[in-house]
Amino acid sequence: MASELLKVALKPTCSNSEVKLIDGTAGHTYTVLSITICETAGAAETFDLYVDDGDGGTDHYIYKTQALGANETFEHTSKIILEGTDMLGFITASSADVDVVVNYLDQTL
């Protein structure tokens, strides 16, 4: 049975280890509506946001070494489509304290 669900992924205290913001499942299509990234420790950071096609290890960058100022918020408002087992990943360049919120639509056939 087909379904469409609005969902949110809340990922607090992201740092320099890969975080799977959305870890796709076969038979699903995900439409990312917005991503909010907030630095909470008072130290400027850089981050990468990427899609790993089929979670196979090849990253396709949306942002690479994107600057994020101390105590600042970055918003991505363009749609991103993930299919099946695609993975939306996030990582900072160094040890950090960054919160990430992803709003998305999860569709199944």
VEXTI-20176 format. One record per residue: residue number from 1; residue in one letter; chain; x, y, z of N, C-alpha, C in turn. Coordinates in steps of 0.001 Angstrom, whole numbers, m for minus. Atoms other than C-alpha are relative to their C-alpha. Example, Ala and Ser with C-alpha at 12.3 -4.5 7.8 and 13.67 -1.06 7.14 Angstrom:
2
NODE  pos  code  unit      nc1      nc2      nc3     cac1     cac2     cac3      cc1      cc2      cc3
NODE    1     A     A      890    m1190        0    12300    m4500     7800      900     1200        0
NODE    2     S     A     m820    m1190      m60    13670    m1060     7140     m770     1090      730
***
This chain:
109
NODE  pos  code  unit      nc1      nc2      nc3     cac1     cac2     cac3      cc1      cc2      cc3
NODE    1     M     A      835    m1172        0        0        0        0      888     1247        0
NODE    2     A     A     m783    m1230      110     1372     3410     m986     m260      914     1188
NODE    3     S     A      167     m962    m1092     1975     6034     1677      906     1200     m209
NODE    4     E     A     m798    m1219      m26     3290     9566     2099      m16      524     1424
NODE    5     L     A      m99     m445    m1386     4556    10614     5528     1002     1141      120
NODE    6     L     A     m945    m1055     m336     6107    13896     6639      769     m436     1236
NODE    7     K     A     m838      443    m1108     9041    13144     8922     1064     1047      310
NODE    8     V     A    m1114     m849     m408    11827    14879    10815     1101     m894      559
NODE    9     A     A    m1171      673     m570    15340    13607    11565      727     1030      860
NODE   10     L     A     m671     m891     m946    16862    15244    14658     1340     m620      373
NODE   11     K     A    m1340      528     m257    20630    14768    14951      798     1030      803
NODE   12     P     A     m762     m941     m832    22184    16630    17922     1472     m393       77
NODE   13     T     A    m1446      158     m252    25922    17043    18571      736     m782    m1088
NODE   14     C     A     m759      604     1106    27162    16010    15117     1423      522       39
NODE   15     S     A    m1401     m364      m77    30932    16068    14776      749     m599    m1191
NODE   16     N     A     m860      450     1091    33798    14638    12714      m65    m1514     m231
NODE   17     S     A      303     1378      382    32318    11123    12440    m1255       57     m862
NODE   18     E     A     1138      m35      914    29887    10435     9597    m1322     m236      730
NODE   19     V     A     1353      142     m533    26234    10895    10549     m929     m267    m1180
NODE   20     K     A      991      307     1027    23539     9252     8430    m1278      743      363
NODE   21     L     A     1191     m797     m279    20824    11902     8378    m1250     m737     m462
NODE   22     I     A     1047      891      503    18598     9680     6221      708    m1227     m538
NODE   23     D     A     m574     1274      434    19498     6022     5749    m1114     m741     m743
NODE   24     G     A     1106      454      825    17278     4944     2856     m272    m1492       53
NODE   25     T     A      476     1377       36    15286     1738     2517     m554     m275    m1394
NODE   26     A     A      516      386     1314    14475      m97     m717    m1515      178      m37
NODE   27     G     A     1431     m202      159    11009      756    m2034     m500     1351      471
NODE   28     H     A      372    m1336     m479    11049     4287     m586      655     1066     m873
NODE   29     T     A     m570    m1207      581    11608     7697    m2160     m114     1088     1059
NODE   30     Y     A      m44    m1046    m1022    12627    10554      144      194     1347     m681
NODE   31     T     A     m142    m1361      495    12137    14237     m678      360      882     1187
NODE   32     V     A     m452     m894    m1073    14184    16473     1612     m564     1385     m290
NODE   33     L     A      631    m1308      149    12277    19710     2135      877     1119      538
NODE   34     S     A     m911    m1003     m558    14756    21576     4345      976     m666      962
NODE   35     I     A    m1018      440     m951    17906    21113     6399      477     1239      750
NODE   36     T     A     m505    m1085     m835    18883    23365     9312     1200     m531      779
NODE   37     I     A    m1252      404     m648    22440    23176    10674      418     1133      932
NODE   38     C     A     m282    m1035     m994    23305    25033    13889     1250     m358      807
NODE   39     E     A    m1213      180     m803    26754    25382    15498     m310      493     1411
NODE   40     T     A      441     m324    m1361    26208    25327    19271     1122      154     1031
NODE   41     A     A    m1093      m38     m977    29685    25359    20877      799     1302      m30
NODE   42     G     A     m710    m1272       51    30833    28858    19909     1311      m37     m756
NODE   43     A     A    m1230      109      795    33523    27759    17432     m356     m193    m1473
NODE   44     A     A      251      127     1437    33491    28235    13655      399    m1392     m485
NODE   45     E     A     m223     1351      528    33354    24968    11700     m134       16    m1510
NODE   46     T     A      372      277     1383    33219    23598     8185     m653    m1374      m21
NODE   47     F     A      702     1274       77    30978    20739     7103     m162     m447    m1447
NODE   48     D     A      355      600     1284    30207    18392     4230    m1400     m584      131
NODE   49     L     A     1321      622      111    26687    17367     3210      m14     m706    m1343
NODE   50     Y     A     m135      771     1234    26418    14633      614    m1028    m1126      m75
NODE   51     V     A      817     1186      248    24391    11821     m938      946    m1127     m372
NODE   52     D     A     m748     1216      322    25919     8349     m984     m980     m901     m759
NODE   53     D     A      897      741      889    24243     6611    m3944      m35    m1473      380
NODE   54     G     A      150     1396     m393    22905     3265    m2714      803     m372     1231
NODE   55     D     A     m838      215    m1190    25024     3676      452     1183     m905     m332
NODE   56     G     A    m1084      845      482    27851     2154    m1575     1394      561      206
NODE   57     G     A    m1314     m537     m309    30679     4429     m429      474     1123     m898
NODE   58     T     A     m382    m1106      871    30762     7013    m3239     m855     1212      348
NODE   59     D     A      705    m1200     m442    29850    10468    m1941     m151      991    m1148
NODE   60     H     A      306    m1051      976    28190    13077    m4185     m351     1238      820
NODE   61     Y     A       80    m1128     m932    28657    16424    m2458    m1045     1029     m401
NODE   62     I     A      898    m1143      116    25933    19010    m2013      747     1228      508
NODE   63     Y     A     m909    m1016     m543    28297    21089      166     1295     m692      395
NODE   64     K     A    m1321      534     m349    32036    20463      541      774     1122      679
NODE   65     T     A     m731     m980     m800    33941    22352     3257     m755     1327       60
NODE   66     Q     A      860    m1183     m143    31027    24767     3736      251      645     1364
NODE   67     A     A     m255     m723    m1251    31775    27431     6349    m1279      135      825
NODE   68     L     A     1081     m187     m963    29574    27617     9450      595      769     1176
NODE   69     G     A     m567     m853    m1048    30307    30467    11850     m403     m437     1407
NODE   70     A     A      284      296    m1409    30353    30221    15642    m1411      454      346
NODE   71     N     A     1376     m282     m430    26796    30067    17028     m900      473    m1149
NODE   72     E     A      810     m382     1153    25385    30492    13511     m825    m1182     m484
NODE   73     T     A      881     1004      588    22648    28635    11649       68      102    m1516
NODE   74     F     A      m28      113     1462    22827    27464     8020    m1265     m732     m419
NODE   75     E     A     1216      643      484    19652    26617     6092      144     m395    m1464
NODE   76     H     A       89      476     1379    19344    24503     2950    m1486     m193     m282
NODE   77     T     A     1440       55      258    15887    24975     1402     m356     m547    m1376
NODE   78     S     A      286      645     1289    16235    23355    m2044     m298    m1471      240
NODE   79     K     A      356     1408     m173    14708    19924    m2450     1135     m919     m447
NODE   80     I     A     m952     1059      333    16933    16822    m2546     m812    m1288      m58
NODE   81     I     A      712     1266      146    15588    13479    m3795      961    m1154      262
NODE   82     L     A     m741     1234     m265    16883    10169    m2406     m899    m1165     m393
NODE   83     E     A      768     1158      425    15804     6852    m3890      552    m1265      637
NODE   84     G     A     m405     1297     m539    15857     3444    m2244     1018      122     1106
NODE   85     T     A    m1008       83    m1054    19017     2795     m257     1017     1142      m16
NODE   86     D     A     m865    m1180      m67    20593     6220     m906      105      466     1451
NODE   87     M     A     m227     m499    m1356    22040     7832     2221      376     1476      m66
NODE   88     L     A     m363    m1404     m133    22172    11526     3144      940      109     1183
NODE   89     G     A    m1024      m19    m1032    25379    12083     5098      462     1397      363
NODE   90     F     A     m493    m1262     m527    26889    14849     7205     1238     m282      839
NODE   91     I     A    m1199      107     m827    30317    15367     8783      652     1378      100
NODE   92     T     A     m775    m1233     m135    32359    18273    10154     1483     m331     m191
NODE   93     A     A    m1428      205      258    36055    18774     9443      777     m323     1266
NODE   94     S     A     m704      237    m1264    37048    18674    13116    m1028     m271     1092
NODE   95     S     A      895      231    m1128    35601    17870    16518     m905     1215      168
NODE   96     A     A      954    m1106        2    32435    19961    16812    m1220     m345      838
NODE   97     D     A     1303      184     m640    29027    20401    18411    m1020      710     m884
NODE   98     V     A      901     m552     1006    26570    20911    15564    m1294     m810       12
NODE   99     D     A     1304      655       60    22835    20147    15575     m545       95    m1420
NODE  100     V     A      559       35     1349    21130    19099    12328    m1449     m470       85
NODE  101     V     A     1405      354       93    17386    18999    11619     m354     m132    m1477
NODE  102     V     A      384      255     1392    16088    17448     8377    m1507     m260      m29
NODE  103     N     A     1432      218      230    12439    17756     7322     m154     m635    m1367
NODE  104     Y     A       98      707     1280    11451    15294     4614    m1319     m748     m139
NODE  105     L     A     1169      783      351     8669    13391     2880      481    m1405     m354
NODE  106     D     A     m342     1411      241     8916     9567     2928    m1167     m624     m768
NODE  107     Q     A     1039      567      848     6977     7955       54      316    m1471     m309
NODE  108     T     A     m142     1392      405     6407     4265     m618    m1016     m299    m1084
NODE  109     L     A      925      413     1062     4770     2543    m3556     m896    m1110      479
***
